[in-house]
Amino acid sequence: MILTAIGKGFHVVLATDQRGNVETREAKTRLEAYTTARGLLALAEARKWYLGEVVSIRIEQRETS
Protein backbone atom coordinates (compact mmCIF):
# COMPACT_ATOMS: atom_id res chain seq x y z
CA MET A 1 0.00 0.00 0.00
CA ILE A 2 1.32 3.45 -0.94
CA LEU A 3 0.26 6.43 1.16
CA THR A 4 0.60 9.97 -0.15
CA ALA A 5 0.98 12.90 2.23
CA ILE A 6 -1.63 15.56 1.67
CA GLY A 7 -0.57 19.06 2.62
CA LYS A 8 -1.42 22.60 1.69
CA GLY A 9 1.85 23.58 0.06
CA PHE A 10 5.46 23.75 1.09
CA HIS A 11 7.93 25.79 3.14
CA VAL A 12 11.37 26.34 1.63
CA VAL A 13 13.95 27.21 4.28
CA LEU A 14 17.50 28.51 3.99
CA ALA A 15 19.17 27.68 7.32
CA THR A 16 22.59 27.39 8.94
CA ASP A 17 23.91 25.45 11.89
CA GLN A 18 24.95 28.70 13.63
CA ARG A 19 22.12 31.14 12.79
CA GLY A 20 19.10 28.84 12.43
CA ASN A 21 16.49 29.73 9.81
CA VAL A 22 17.78 32.66 7.77
CA GLU A 23 15.08 32.86 5.10
CA THR A 24 11.71 31.09 4.67
CA ARG A 25 9.51 31.17 1.58
CA GLU A 26 6.18 29.59 0.72
CA ALA A 27 5.38 27.47 -2.35
CA LYS A 28 2.06 26.03 -3.48
CA THR A 29 3.36 23.07 -5.47
CA ARG A 30 6.36 20.76 -5.27
CA LEU A 31 7.69 22.12 -8.58
CA GLU A 32 7.42 25.68 -7.25
CA ALA A 33 9.20 24.57 -4.05
CA TYR A 34 12.17 23.22 -6.03
CA THR A 35 12.32 26.38 -8.14
CA THR A 36 12.24 28.49 -4.97
CA ALA A 37 15.00 26.32 -3.44
CA ARG A 38 17.21 27.04 -6.46
CA GLY A 39 16.58 30.76 -5.94
CA LEU A 40 17.53 30.49 -2.27
CA LEU A 41 20.73 28.66 -3.26
CA ALA A 42 21.62 31.62 -5.50
CA LEU A 43 20.89 33.96 -2.59
CA ALA A 44 23.09 31.86 -0.32
CA GLU A 45 25.92 32.08 -2.83
CA ALA A 46 25.88 35.89 -2.63
CA ARG A 47 25.84 36.11 1.20
CA LYS A 48 28.74 36.20 3.63
CA TRP A 49 29.01 33.18 5.97
CA TYR A 50 31.12 32.41 9.02
CA LEU A 51 34.13 30.15 8.55
CA GLY A 52 32.94 26.54 8.94
CA GLU A 53 29.22 27.46 8.95
CA VAL A 54 27.03 24.73 7.44
CA VAL A 55 24.36 26.11 5.09
CA SER A 56 21.33 24.04 4.08
CA ILE A 57 18.10 24.24 2.12
CA ARG A 58 15.04 22.35 3.41
CA ILE A 59 11.73 21.76 1.65
CA GLU A 60 9.01 20.92 4.16
CA GLN A 61 5.42 20.05 3.47
CA ARG A 62 2.98 22.27 5.36
CA GLU A 63 0.50 20.75 7.78
CA THR A 64 -2.86 19.54 6.49
CA SER A 65 -4.93 21.48 9.02
C-alpha positions in Angstrom: 0.0 0.0 0.0 1.3 3.4 -0.9 0.3 6.4 1.2 0.6 10.0 -0.1 1.0 12.9 2.2 -1.6 15.6 1.7 -0.6 19.1 2.6 -1.4 22.6 1.7 1.9 23.6 0.1 5.5 23.8 1.1 7.9 25.8 3.1 11.4 26.3 1.6 14.0 27.2 4.3 17.5 28.5 4.0 19.2 27.7 7.3 22.6 27.4 8.9 23.9 25.4 11.9 25.0 28.7 13.6 22.1 31.1 12.8 19.1 28.8 12.4 16.5 29.7 9.8 17.8 32.7 7.8 15.1 32.9 5.1 11.7 31.1 4.7 9.5 31.2 1.6 6.2 29.6 0.7 5.4 27.5 -2.4 2.1 26.0 -3.5 3.4 23.1 -5.5 6.4 20.8 -5.3 7.7 22.1 -8.6 7.4 25.7 -7.2 9.2 24.6 -4.1 12.2 23.2 -6.0 12.3 26.4 -8.1 12.2 28.5 -5.0 15.0 26.3 -3.4 17.2 27.0 -6.5 16.6 30.8 -5.9 17.5 30.5 -2.3 20.7 28.7 -3.3 21.6 31.6 -5.5 20.9 34.0 -2.6 23.1 31.9 -0.3 25.9 32.1 -2.8 25.9 35.9 -2.6 25.8 36.1 1.2 28.7 36.2 3.6 29.0 33.2 6.0 31.1 32.4 9.0 34.1 30.2 8.5 32.9 26.5 8.9 29.2 27.5 9.0 27.0 24.7 7.4 24.4 26.1 5.1 21.3 24.0 4.1 18.1 24.2 2.1 15.0 22.4 3.4 11.7 21.8 1.7 9.0 20.9 4.2 5.4 20.0 3.5 3.0 22.3 5.4 0.5 20.7 7.8 -2.9 19.5 6.5 -4.9 21.5 9.0 
